[in-house]
């Protein structure tokens, strides 16, 4: 859930780890196109009923695991509703602090819930190795912009995310800062 940089890297990590089918959910068709190019089944809840589509794709069972890389109350709820009995929920997004989830339902369905905020040295090394080997990445979806344009880019990414998945702000215009 959420195909920003964390969601895209999580998608690639689960695919590299051997996940069969992976469903990518986002409101941006541009980001879903990229997720599809990586091997995901794209679902946009603006144009499809998410719960119905998940049931259709999973034979009514639900997904075995769901990762929320958004952190909104709605996406957390959608992840919980999408997971099969005994499934796993991983929450990484930090958009909103408060979320109402039906804990009686979570307990009855025996869901395993984990939060993931940072990484171990081993996780970081593995991710760095995968990026260096070209096994994962953001492709041409990285935008490099001057630091002075930071507020404009932040507003665009929050208000209307599109093709860009990550914006790197360049602090200096010196000749040494021209390499990516």
CNS distance restraints for C-alpha pairs under 8 A (distance, minus, plus):
assign (resid   1 and name CA) (resid   7 and name CA) 6.87 0.50 0.50
assign (resid   1 and name CA) (resid  24 and name CA) 6.21 0.50 0.50
assign (resid   1 and name CA) (resid  25 and name CA) 4.77 0.50 0.50
assign (resid   1 and name CA) (resid  26 and name CA) 6.31 0.50 0.50
assign (resid   1 and name CA) (resid  66 and name CA) 7.43 0.50 0.50
assign (resid   1 and name CA) (resid  67 and name CA) 6.01 0.50 0.50
assign (resid   1 and name CA) (resid  68 and name CA) 4.85 0.50 0.50
assign (resid   1 and name CA) (resid  69 and name CA) 5.79 0.50 0.50
assign (resid   1 and name CA) (resid  70 and name CA) 6.66 0.50 0.50
assign (resid   1 and name CA) (resid  75 and name CA) 6.82 0.50 0.50
assign (resid   1 and name CA) (resid  79 and name CA) 7.34 0.50 0.50
assign (resid   2 and name CA) (resid   7 and name CA) 5.42 0.50 0.50
assign (resid   2 and name CA) (resid   8 and name CA) 7.97 0.50 0.50
assign (resid   2 and name CA) (resid  24 and name CA) 7.42 0.50 0.50
assign (resid   2 and name CA) (resid  25 and name CA) 5.86 0.50 0.50
assign (resid   2 and name CA) (resid  26 and name CA) 5.00 0.50 0.50
assign (resid   2 and name CA) (resid  27 and name CA) 7.98 0.50 0.50
assign (resid   2 and name CA) (resid  68 and name CA) 6.72 0.50 0.50
assign (resid   2 and name CA) (resid  69 and name CA) 5.23 0.50 0.50
assign (resid   2 and name CA) (resid  70 and name CA) 5.32 0.50 0.50
assign (resid   3 and name CA) (resid   7 and name CA) 4.53 0.50 0.50
assign (resid   3 and name CA) (resid   8 and name CA) 5.13 0.50 0.50
assign (resid   3 and name CA) (resid  24 and name CA) 7.08 0.50 0.50
assign (resid   3 and name CA) (resid  25 and name CA) 6.98 0.50 0.50
assign (resid   3 and name CA) (resid  26 and name CA) 5.85 0.50 0.50
assign (resid   3 and name CA) (resid  31 and name CA) 6.05 0.50 0.50
assign (resid   3 and name CA) (resid  32 and name CA) 7.09 0.50 0.50
assign (resid   3 and name CA) (resid  35 and name CA) 7.26 0.50 0.50
assign (resid   3 and name CA) (resid  69 and name CA) 7.57 0.50 0.50
assign (resid   3 and name CA) (resid 165 and name CA) 7.91 0.50 0.50
assign (resid   4 and name CA) (resid   8 and name CA) 5.94 0.50 0.50
assign (resid   4 and name CA) (resid  31 and name CA) 7.56 0.50 0.50
assign (resid   4 and name CA) (resid  69 and name CA) 7.69 0.50 0.50
assign (resid   4 and name CA) (resid 165 and name CA) 5.47 0.50 0.50
assign (resid   4 and name CA) (resid 166 and name CA) 7.45 0.50 0.50
assign (resid   5 and name CA) (resid   9 and name CA) 6.11 0.50 0.50
assign (resid   5 and name CA) (resid 138 and name CA) 7.66 0.50 0.50
assign (resid   5 and name CA) (resid 165 and name CA) 5.76 0.50 0.50
assign (resid   5 and name CA) (resid 166 and name CA) 6.14 0.50 0.50
assign (resid   6 and name CA) (resid  10 and name CA) 6.00 0.50 0.50
assign (resid   6 and name CA) (resid  69 and name CA) 6.26 0.50 0.50
assign (resid   7 and name CA) (resid  11 and name CA) 6.00 0.50 0.50
assign (resid   7 and name CA) (resid  67 and name CA) 7.94 0.50 0.50
assign (resid   7 and name CA) (resid  68 and name CA) 7.83 0.50 0.50
assign (resid   7 and name CA) (resid  69 and name CA) 5.33 0.50 0.50
assign (resid   8 and name CA) (resid  12 and name CA) 6.26 0.50 0.50
assign (resid   8 and name CA) (resid  35 and name CA) 6.92 0.50 0.50
assign (resid   8 and name CA) (resid 138 and name CA) 7.69 0.50 0.50
assign (resid   9 and name CA) (resid  13 and name CA) 6.08 0.50 0.50
assign (resid   9 and name CA) (resid 136 and name CA) 7.20 0.50 0.50
assign (resid   9 and name CA) (resid 137 and name CA) 7.16 0.50 0.50
assign (resid  10 and name CA) (resid  14 and name CA) 6.21 0.50 0.50
assign (resid  11 and name CA) (resid  15 and name CA) 6.26 0.50 0.50
assign (resid  11 and name CA) (resid  22 and name CA) 7.48 0.50 0.50
assign (resid  11 and name CA) (resid  24 and name CA) 7.63 0.50 0.50
assign (resid  11 and name CA) (resid  35 and name CA) 7.83 0.50 0.50
assign (resid  11 and name CA) (resid  40 and name CA) 7.84 0.50 0.50
assign (resid  12 and name CA) (resid  16 and name CA) 6.07 0.50 0.50
assign (resid  12 and name CA) (resid  38 and name CA) 7.32 0.50 0.50
assign (resid  12 and name CA) (resid 136 and name CA) 6.20 0.50 0.50
assign (resid  13 and name CA) (resid  17 and name CA) 6.04 0.50 0.50
assign (resid  13 and name CA) (resid 136 and name CA) 7.83 0.50 0.50
assign (resid  14 and name CA) (resid  18 and name CA) 6.48 0.50 0.50
assign (resid  14 and name CA) (resid  19 and name CA) 5.60 0.50 0.50
assign (resid  15 and name CA) (resid  19 and name CA) 5.07 0.50 0.50
assign (resid  15 and name CA) (resid  20 and name CA) 7.36 0.50 0.50
assign (resid  15 and name CA) (resid  22 and name CA) 7.47 0.50 0.50
assign (resid  15 and name CA) (resid  39 and name CA) 7.98 0.50 0.50
assign (resid  21 and name CA) (resid  40 and name CA) 6.96 0.50 0.50
assign (resid  21 and name CA) (resid  41 and name CA) 7.46 0.50 0.50
assign (resid  22 and name CA) (resid  39 and name CA) 7.62 0.50 0.50
assign (resid  22 and name CA) (resid  40 and name CA) 5.09 0.50 0.50
assign (resid  22 and name CA) (resid  41 and name CA) 6.17 0.50 0.50
assign (resid  23 and name CA) (resid  40 and name CA) 5.45 0.50 0.50
assign (resid  23 and name CA) (resid  41 and name CA) 4.64 0.50 0.50
assign (resid  23 and name CA) (resid  42 and name CA) 5.95 0.50 0.50
assign (resid  23 and name CA) (resid  43 and name CA) 7.06 0.50 0.50
assign (resid  24 and name CA) (resid  32 and name CA) 6.89 0.50 0.50
assign (resid  24 and name CA) (resid  35 and name CA) 6.54 0.50 0.50
assign (resid  24 and name CA) (resid  36 and name CA) 7.85 0.50 0.50
assign (resid  24 and name CA) (resid  40 and name CA) 5.83 0.50 0.50
assign (resid  24 and name CA) (resid  41 and name CA) 5.89 0.50 0.50
assign (resid  24 and name CA) (resid  42 and name CA) 4.93 0.50 0.50
assign (resid  24 and name CA) (resid  43 and name CA) 6.13 0.50 0.50
assign (resid  25 and name CA) (resid  32 and name CA) 7.25 0.50 0.50
assign (resid  25 and name CA) (resid  42 and name CA) 6.11 0.50 0.50
assign (resid  25 and name CA) (resid  43 and name CA) 4.94 0.50 0.50
assign (resid  25 and name CA) (resid  44 and name CA) 5.80 0.50 0.50
assign (resid  25 and name CA) (resid  45 and name CA) 7.31 0.50 0.50
assign (resid  26 and name CA) (resid  31 and name CA) 7.19 0.50 0.50
assign (resid  26 and name CA) (resid  32 and name CA) 6.43 0.50 0.50
assign (resid  26 and name CA) (resid  42 and name CA) 7.99 0.50 0.50
assign (resid  26 and name CA) (resid  43 and name CA) 6.81 0.50 0.50
assign (resid  26 and name CA) (resid  44 and name CA) 5.45 0.50 0.50
assign (resid  26 and name CA) (resid  45 and name CA) 7.17 0.50 0.50
assign (resid  27 and name CA) (resid  44 and name CA) 5.33 0.50 0.50
assign (resid  27 and name CA) (resid  45 and name CA) 6.51 0.50 0.50
assign (resid  27 and name CA) (resid  46 and name CA) 6.34 0.50 0.50
assign (resid  28 and name CA) (resid  32 and name CA) 6.27 0.50 0.50
assign (resid  28 and name CA) (resid  44 and name CA) 7.34 0.50 0.50
assign (resid  28 and name CA) (resid 161 and name CA) 6.43 0.50 0.50
assign (resid  28 and name CA) (resid 162 and name CA) 6.06 0.50 0.50
assign (resid  29 and name CA) (resid  33 and name CA) 6.02 0.50 0.50
assign (resid  29 and name CA) (resid  44 and name CA) 7.17 0.50 0.50
assign (resid  29 and name CA) (resid 162 and name CA) 7.63 0.50 0.50
assign (resid  30 and name CA) (resid  34 and name CA) 6.55 0.50 0.50
assign (resid  30 and name CA) (resid 162 and name CA) 5.53 0.50 0.50
assign (resid  30 and name CA) (resid 163 and name CA) 5.16 0.50 0.50
assign (resid  31 and name CA) (resid  35 and name CA) 6.24 0.50 0.50
assign (resid  31 and name CA) (resid 162 and name CA) 6.49 0.50 0.50
assign (resid  31 and name CA) (resid 163 and name CA) 6.15 0.50 0.50
assign (resid  31 and name CA) (resid 165 and name CA) 7.38 0.50 0.50
assign (resid  32 and name CA) (resid  36 and name CA) 6.02 0.50 0.50
assign (resid  32 and name CA) (resid  42 and name CA) 5.55 0.50 0.50
assign (resid  32 and name CA) (resid  43 and name CA) 7.41 0.50 0.50
assign (resid  32 and name CA) (resid  44 and name CA) 7.67 0.50 0.50
assign (resid  33 and name CA) (resid  37 and name CA) 6.27 0.50 0.50
assign (resid  33 and name CA) (resid  42 and name CA) 7.41 0.50 0.50
assign (resid  34 and name CA) (resid  38 and name CA) 6.56 0.50 0.50
assign (resid  35 and name CA) (resid  39 and name CA) 6.67 0.50 0.50
assign (resid  35 and name CA) (resid  40 and name CA) 5.58 0.50 0.50
assign (resid  35 and name CA) (resid  41 and name CA) 7.75 0.50 0.50
assign (resid  35 and name CA) (resid  42 and name CA) 6.92 0.50 0.50
assign (resid  36 and name CA) (resid  40 and name CA) 4.61 0.50 0.50
assign (resid  36 and name CA) (resid  41 and name CA) 5.90 0.50 0.50
assign (resid  36 and name CA) (resid  42 and name CA) 5.94 0.50 0.50
assign (resid  43 and name CA) (resid  48 and name CA) 6.95 0.50 0.50
assign (resid  43 and name CA) (resid  50 and name CA) 7.16 0.50 0.50
assign (resid  43 and name CA) (resid  53 and name CA) 7.76 0.50 0.50
assign (resid  44 and name CA) (resid  48 and name CA) 5.99 0.50 0.50
assign (resid  44 and name CA) (resid  50 and name CA) 7.54 0.50 0.50
assign (resid  45 and name CA) (resid  49 and name CA) 5.78 0.50 0.50
assign (resid  45 and name CA) (resid  50 and name CA) 5.34 0.50 0.50
assign (resid  48 and name CA) (resid  53 and name CA) 7.11 0.50 0.50
assign (resid  49 and name CA) (resid  53 and name CA) 6.14 0.50 0.50
assign (resid  50 and name CA) (resid  54 and name CA) 6.11 0.50 0.50
assign (resid  51 and name CA) (resid  55 and name CA) 6.24 0.50 0.50
assign (resid  51 and name CA) (resid  78 and name CA) 7.80 0.50 0.50
assign (resid  51 and name CA) (resid  81 and name CA) 7.57 0.50 0.50
assign (resid  51 and name CA) (resid  82 and name CA) 6.66 0.50 0.50
assign (resid  52 and name CA) (resid  56 and name CA) 6.12 0.50 0.50
assign (resid  53 and name CA) (resid  57 and name CA) 6.11 0.50 0.50
assign (resid  54 and name CA) (resid  58 and name CA) 6.06 0.50 0.50
assign (resid  54 and name CA) (resid  60 and name CA) 7.55 0.50 0.50
assign (resid  54 and name CA) (resid  62 and name CA) 6.26 0.50 0.50
assign (resid  54 and name CA) (resid  63 and name CA) 7.44 0.50 0.50
assign (resid  54 and name CA) (resid  82 and name CA) 6.57 0.50 0.50
assign (resid  55 and name CA) (resid  59 and name CA) 5.77 0.50 0.50
assign (resid  55 and name CA) (resid  60 and name CA) 4.14 0.50 0.50
assign (resid  55 and name CA) (resid  61 and name CA) 6.46 0.50 0.50
assign (resid  55 and name CA) (resid  62 and name CA) 5.93 0.50 0.50
assign (resid  56 and name CA) (resid  60 and name CA) 6.19 0.50 0.50
assign (resid  58 and name CA) (resid  62 and name CA) 5.48 0.50 0.50
assign (resid  58 and name CA) (resid  63 and name CA) 6.56 0.50 0.50
assign (resid  61 and name CA) (resid  83 and name CA) 7.97 0.50 0.50
assign (resid  61 and name CA) (resid  84 and name CA) 5.54 0.50 0.50
assign (resid  61 and name CA) (resid  85 and name CA) 8.00 0.50 0.50
assign (resid  62 and name CA) (resid  82 and name CA) 5.28 0.50 0.50
assign (resid  62 and name CA) (resid  83 and name CA) 4.87 0.50 0.50
assign (resid  62 and name CA) (resid  84 and name CA) 4.33 0.50 0.50
assign (resid  62 and name CA) (resid  85 and name CA) 7.97 0.50 0.50
assign (resid  63 and name CA) (resid  82 and name CA) 6.05 0.50 0.50
assign (resid  63 and name CA) (resid  83 and name CA) 4.71 0.50 0.50
assign (resid  63 and name CA) (resid  84 and name CA) 5.48 0.50 0.50
assign (resid  63 and name CA) (resid  87 and name CA) 7.32 0.50 0.50
assign (resid  64 and name CA) (resid  83 and name CA) 5.83 0.50 0.50
assign (resid  64 and name CA) (resid  84 and name CA) 5.70 0.50 0.50
assign (resid  64 and name CA) (resid  86 and name CA) 7.86 0.50 0.50
assign (resid  64 and name CA) (resid  87 and name CA) 4.83 0.50 0.50
assign (resid  64 and name CA) (resid  88 and name CA) 6.38 0.50 0.50
assign (resid  65 and name CA) (resid  83 and name CA) 6.04 0.50 0.50
assign (resid  65 and name CA) (resid  84 and name CA) 7.85 0.50 0.50
assign (resid  65 and name CA) (resid  87 and name CA) 5.52 0.50 0.50
assign (resid  65 and name CA) (resid  88 and name CA) 4.51 0.50 0.50
assign (resid  65 and name CA) (resid  89 and name CA) 5.77 0.50 0.50
assign (resid  65 and name CA) (resid  90 and name CA) 7.70 0.50 0.50
assign (resid  66 and name CA) (resid  79 and name CA) 5.63 0.50 0.50
assign (resid  66 and name CA) (resid  80 and name CA) 7.65 0.50 0.50
assign (resid  66 and name CA) (resid  82 and name CA) 7.40 0.50 0.50
assign (resid  66 and name CA) (resid  83 and name CA) 6.43 0.50 0.50
assign (resid  66 and name CA) (resid  88 and name CA) 6.41 0.50 0.50
assign (resid  66 and name CA) (resid  89 and name CA) 5.07 0.50 0.50
assign (resid  66 and name CA) (resid  90 and name CA) 6.23 0.50 0.50
assign (resid  67 and name CA) (resid  79 and name CA) 7.08 0.50 0.50
assign (resid  67 and name CA) (resid  89 and name CA) 6.07 0.50 0.50
assign (resid  67 and name CA) (resid  90 and name CA) 4.72 0.50 0.50
assign (resid  67 and name CA) (resid  91 and name CA) 5.91 0.50 0.50
assign (resid  67 and name CA) (resid  92 and name CA) 7.26 0.50 0.50
assign (resid  68 and name CA) (resid  75 and name CA) 6.58 0.50 0.50
assign (resid  68 and name CA) (resid  76 and name CA) 6.16 0.50 0.50
assign (resid  68 and name CA) (resid  79 and name CA) 6.62 0.50 0.50
assign (resid  68 and name CA) (resid  89 and name CA) 7.84 0.50 0.50
assign (resid  68 and name CA) (resid  90 and name CA) 6.31 0.50 0.50
assign (resid  68 and name CA) (resid  91 and name CA) 4.97 0.50 0.50
assign (resid  68 and name CA) (resid  92 and name CA) 5.95 0.50 0.50
assign (resid  68 and name CA) (resid  93 and name CA) 6.08 0.50 0.50
assign (resid  69 and name CA) (resid  91 and name CA) 6.66 0.50 0.50
assign (resid  69 and name CA) (resid  92 and name CA) 5.11 0.50 0.50
assign (resid  69 and name CA) (resid  93 and name CA) 4.34 0.50 0.50
assign (resid  70 and name CA) (resid  75 and name CA) 6.70 0.50 0.50
assign (resid  70 and name CA) (resid  92 and name CA) 7.39 0.50 0.50
assign (resid  70 and name CA) (resid  93 and name CA) 4.45 0.50 0.50
assign (resid  70 and name CA) (resid  94 and name CA) 6.92 0.50 0.50
assign (resid  70 and name CA) (resid  95 and name CA) 6.43 0.50 0.50
assign (resid  71 and name CA) (resid  75 and name CA) 6.66 0.50 0.50
assign (resid  71 and name CA) (resid  76 and name CA) 6.48 0.50 0.50
assign (resid  71 and name CA) (resid  91 and name CA) 7.21 0.50 0.50
assign (resid  71 and name CA) (resid  92 and name CA) 6.91 0.50 0.50
assign (resid  71 and name CA) (resid  93 and name CA) 3.76 0.50 0.50
assign (resid  71 and name CA) (resid  94 and name CA) 4.73 0.50 0.50
assign (resid  71 and name CA) (resid  95 and name CA) 4.54 0.50 0.50
assign (resid  71 and name CA) (resid  96 and name CA) 5.90 0.50 0.50
assign (resid  72 and name CA) (resid  76 and name CA) 6.19 0.50 0.50
assign (resid  72 and name CA) (resid  93 and name CA) 7.51 0.50 0.50
assign (resid  72 and name CA) (resid  94 and name CA) 7.66 0.50 0.50
assign (resid  72 and name CA) (resid  95 and name CA) 5.58 0.50 0.50
assign (resid  72 and name CA) (resid  96 and name CA) 5.45 0.50 0.50
assign (resid  72 and name CA) (resid  99 and name CA) 7.59 0.50 0.50
assign (resid  73 and name CA) (resid  77 and name CA) 6.17 0.50 0.50
assign (resid  73 and name CA) (resid  96 and name CA) 6.85 0.50 0.50
assign (resid  73 and name CA) (resid  98 and name CA) 7.04 0.50 0.50
assign (resid  73 and name CA) (resid  99 and name CA) 4.77 0.50 0.50
assign (resid  73 and name CA) (resid 100 and name CA) 7.02 0.50 0.50
assign (resid  74 and name CA) (resid  78 and name CA) 6.09 0.50 0.50
assign (resid  75 and name CA) (resid  79 and name CA) 6.10 0.50 0.50
assign (resid  76 and name CA) (resid  80 and name CA) 6.35 0.50 0.50
assign (resid  76 and name CA) (resid  91 and name CA) 7.52 0.50 0.50
assign (resid  76 and name CA) (resid  99 and name CA) 7.48 0.50 0.50
assign (resid  77 and name CA) (resid  81 and name CA) 6.19 0.50 0.50
assign (resid  77 and name CA) (resid 100 and name CA) 7.83 0.50 0.50
assign (resid  77 and name CA) (resid 101 and name CA) 6.30 0.50 0.50
assign (resid  78 and name CA) (resid  82 and name CA) 6.03 0.50 0.50
assign (resid  79 and name CA) (resid  83 and name CA) 6.42 0.50 0.50
assign (resid  79 and name CA) (resid  89 and name CA) 7.06 0.50 0.50
assign (resid  80 and name CA) (resid  89 and name CA) 6.80 0.50 0.50
assign (resid  80 and name CA) (resid 106 and name CA) 7.68 0.50 0.50
assign (resid  83 and name CA) (resid  87 and name CA) 5.61 0.50 0.50
assign (resid  83 and name CA) (resid  88 and name CA) 7.01 0.50 0.50
assign (resid  83 and name CA) (resid  89 and name CA) 7.46 0.50 0.50
assign (resid  84 and name CA) (resid 109 and name CA) 7.84 0.50 0.50
assign (resid  85 and name CA) (resid 109 and name CA) 4.71 0.50 0.50
assign (resid  85 and name CA) (resid 110 and name CA) 6.26 0.50 0.50
assign (resid  85 and name CA) (resid 111 and name CA) 6.44 0.50 0.50
assign (resid  86 and name CA) (resid 109 and name CA) 5.99 0.50 0.50
assign (resid  86 and name CA) (resid 110 and name CA) 4.89 0.50 0.50
assign (resid  86 and name CA) (resid 111 and name CA) 4.84 0.50 0.50
assign (resid  86 and name CA) (resid 112 and name CA) 6.88 0.50 0.50
assign (resid  87 and name CA) (resid 110 and name CA) 7.47 0.50 0.50
assign (resid  87 and name CA) (resid 111 and name CA) 5.16 0.50 0.50
assign (resid  87 and name CA) (resid 112 and name CA) 6.21 0.50 0.50
assign (resid  88 and name CA) (resid 111 and name CA) 5.69 0.50 0.50
assign (resid  88 and name CA) (resid 112 and name CA) 4.61 0.50 0.50
assign (resid  88 and name CA) (resid 113 and name CA) 5.91 0.50 0.50
assign (resid  88 and name CA) (resid 114 and name CA) 7.82 0.50 0.50
assign (resid  89 and name CA) (resid 111 and name CA) 7.11 0.50 0.50
assign (resid  89 and name CA) (resid 112 and name CA) 6.07 0.50 0.50
assign (resid  89 and name CA) (resid 113 and name CA) 4.75 0.50 0.50
assign (resid  89 and name CA) (resid 114 and name CA) 6.22 0.50 0.50
assign (resid  90 and name CA) (resid 113 and name CA) 5.99 0.50 0.50
assign (resid  90 and name CA) (resid 114 and name CA) 4.85 0.50 0.50
assign (resid  90 and name CA) (resid 115 and name CA) 5.60 0.50 0.50
assign (resid  90 and name CA) (resid 116 and name CA) 6.82 0.50 0.50
assign (resid  91 and name CA) (resid 113 and name CA) 7.82 0.50 0.50
assign (resid  91 and name CA) (resid 114 and name CA) 6.32 0.50 0.50
assign (resid  91 and name CA) (resid 115 and name CA) 4.78 0.50 0.50
assign (resid  91 and name CA) (resid 116 and name CA) 6.16 0.50 0.50
assign (resid  92 and name CA) (resid 115 and name CA) 6.01 0.50 0.50
assign (resid  92 and name CA) (resid 116 and name CA) 5.05 0.50 0.50
assign (resid  92 and name CA) (resid 117 and name CA) 5.92 0.50 0.50
assign (resid 102 and name CA) (resid 106 and name CA) 6.46 0.50 0.50
assign (resid 103 and name CA) (resid 107 and name CA) 6.04 0.50 0.50
assign (resid 104 and name CA) (resid 108 and name CA) 6.06 0.50 0.50
assign (resid 105 and name CA) (resid 109 and name CA) 5.98 0.50 0.50
assign (resid 106 and name CA) (resid 110 and name CA) 6.02 0.50 0.50
assign (resid 106 and name CA) (resid 111 and name CA) 5.54 0.50 0.50
assign (resid 107 and name CA) (resid 111 and name CA) 6.54 0.50 0.50
assign (resid 119 and name CA) (resid 123 and name CA) 5.73 0.50 0.50
assign (resid 119 and name CA) (resid 124 and name CA) 6.26 0.50 0.50
assign (resid 120 and name CA) (resid 124 and name CA) 6.21 0.50 0.50
assign (resid 121 and name CA) (resid 125 and name CA) 6.09 0.50 0.50
assign (resid 122 and name CA) (resid 126 and name CA) 6.13 0.50 0.50
assign (resid 123 and name CA) (resid 127 and name CA) 6.15 0.50 0.50
assign (resid 124 and name CA) (resid 128 and name CA) 6.03 0.50 0.50
assign (resid 125 and name CA) (resid 129 and name CA) 6.01 0.50 0.50
assign (resid 126 and name CA) (resid 130 and name CA) 6.16 0.50 0.50
assign (resid 127 and name CA) (resid 131 and name CA) 6.21 0.50 0.50
assign (resid 128 and name CA) (resid 132 and name CA) 6.09 0.50 0.50
assign (resid 129 and name CA) (resid 133 and name CA) 6.01 0.50 0.50
assign (resid 130 and name CA) (resid 134 and name CA) 6.15 0.50 0.50
assign (resid 130 and name CA) (resid 135 and name CA) 5.07 0.50 0.50
assign (resid 130 and name CA) (resid 136 and name CA) 5.74 0.50 0.50
assign (resid 131 and name CA) (resid 135 and name CA) 5.96 0.50 0.50
assign (resid 131 and name CA) (resid 136 and name CA) 5.17 0.50 0.50
assign (resid 131 and name CA) (resid 137 and name CA) 5.78 0.50 0.50
assign (resid 138 and name CA) (resid 142 and name CA) 6.52 0.50 0.50
assign (resid 138 and name CA) (resid 165 and name CA) 7.30 0.50 0.50
assign (resid 138 and name CA) (resid 166 and name CA) 7.93 0.50 0.50
assign (resid 141 and name CA) (resid 163 and name CA) 6.33 0.50 0.50
assign (resid 141 and name CA) (resid 164 and name CA) 4.78 0.50 0.50
assign (resid 141 and name CA) (resid 165 and name CA) 5.39 0.50 0.50
assign (resid 141 and name CA) (resid 166 and name CA) 6.70 0.50 0.50
assign (resid 142 and name CA) (resid 164 and name CA) 5.87 0.50 0.50
assign (resid 142 and name CA) (resid 165 and name CA) 6.10 0.50 0.50
assign (resid 142 and name CA) (resid 166 and name CA) 4.94 0.50 0.50
assign (resid 142 and name CA) (resid 167 and name CA) 5.73 0.50 0.50
assign (resid 142 and name CA) (resid 168 and name CA) 7.23 0.50 0.50
assign (resid 143 and name CA) (resid 164 and name CA) 6.35 0.50 0.50
assign (resid 143 and name CA) (resid 165 and name CA) 7.99 0.50 0.50
assign (resid 143 and name CA) (resid 166 and name CA) 6.35 0.50 0.50
assign (resid 143 and name CA) (resid 167 and name CA) 4.68 0.50 0.50
assign (resid 143 and name CA) (resid 168 and name CA) 6.18 0.50 0.50
assign (resid 144 and name CA) (resid 167 and name CA) 5.76 0.50 0.50
assign (resid 144 and name CA) (resid 168 and name CA) 4.84 0.50 0.50
assign (resid 144 and name CA) (resid 169 and name CA) 5.90 0.50 0.50
assign (resid 144 and name CA) (resid 170 and name CA) 6.66 0.50 0.50
assign (resid 145 and name CA) (resid 149 and name CA) 6.54 0.50 0.50
assign (resid 145 and name CA) (resid 150 and name CA) 7.56 0.50 0.50
assign (resid 145 and name CA) (resid 167 and name CA) 7.01 0.50 0.50
assign (resid 145 and name CA) (resid 168 and name CA) 6.32 0.50 0.50
assign (resid 145 and name CA) (resid 169 and name CA) 5.06 0.50 0.50
assign (resid 145 and name CA) (resid 170 and name CA) 5.86 0.50 0.50
assign (resid 146 and name CA) (resid 150 and name CA) 7.13 0.50 0.50
assign (resid 146 and name CA) (resid 169 and name CA) 5.42 0.50 0.50
assign (resid 146 and name CA) (resid 170 and name CA) 4.82 0.50 0.50
assign (resid 146 and name CA) (resid 171 and name CA) 6.53 0.50 0.50
assign (resid 146 and name CA) (resid 172 and name CA) 7.68 0.50 0.50
assign (resid 146 and name CA) (resid 173 and name CA) 7.82 0.50 0.50
assign (resid 147 and name CA) (resid 169 and name CA) 4.89 0.50 0.50
assign (resid 147 and name CA) (resid 170 and name CA) 5.35 0.50 0.50
assign (resid 147 and name CA) (resid 171 and name CA) 5.34 0.50 0.50
assign (resid 147 and name CA) (resid 172 and name CA) 7.94 0.50 0.50
assign (resid 149 and name CA) (resid 153 and name CA) 6.34 0.50 0.50
assign (resid 149 and name CA) (resid 169 and name CA) 7.92 0.50 0.50
assign (resid 150 and name CA) (resid 154 and name CA) 6.04 0.50 0.50
assign (resid 150 and name CA) (resid 169 and name CA) 6.60 0.50 0.50
assign (resid 151 and name CA) (resid 155 and name CA) 6.12 0.50 0.50
assign (resid 152 and name CA) (resid 156 and name CA) 6.24 0.50 0.50
assign (resid 153 and name CA) (resid 157 and name CA) 6.06 0.50 0.50
assign (resid 153 and name CA) (resid 167 and name CA) 7.38 0.50 0.50
assign (resid 154 and name CA) (resid 158 and name CA) 6.20 0.50 0.50
assign (resid 155 and name CA) (resid 159 and name CA) 5.80 0.50 0.50
assign (resid 156 and name CA) (resid 160 and name CA) 5.34 0.50 0.50
assign (resid 156 and name CA) (resid 161 and name CA) 6.24 0.50 0.50
assign (resid 157 and name CA) (resid 161 and name CA) 4.43 0.50 0.50
assign (resid 157 and name CA) (resid 162 and name CA) 7.40 0.50 0.50
assign (resid 161 and name CA) (resid 165 and name CA) 7.77 0.50 0.50
assign (resid 170 and name CA) (resid 177 and name CA) 7.40 0.50 0.50
assign (resid 172 and name CA) (resid 177 and name CA) 6.17 0.50 0.50
assign (resid 173 and name CA) (resid 177 and name CA) 6.18 0.50 0.50
assign (resid 173 and name CA) (resid 178 and name CA) 7.35 0.50 0.50
assign (resid 174 and name CA) (resid 178 and name CA) 7.30 0.50 0.50
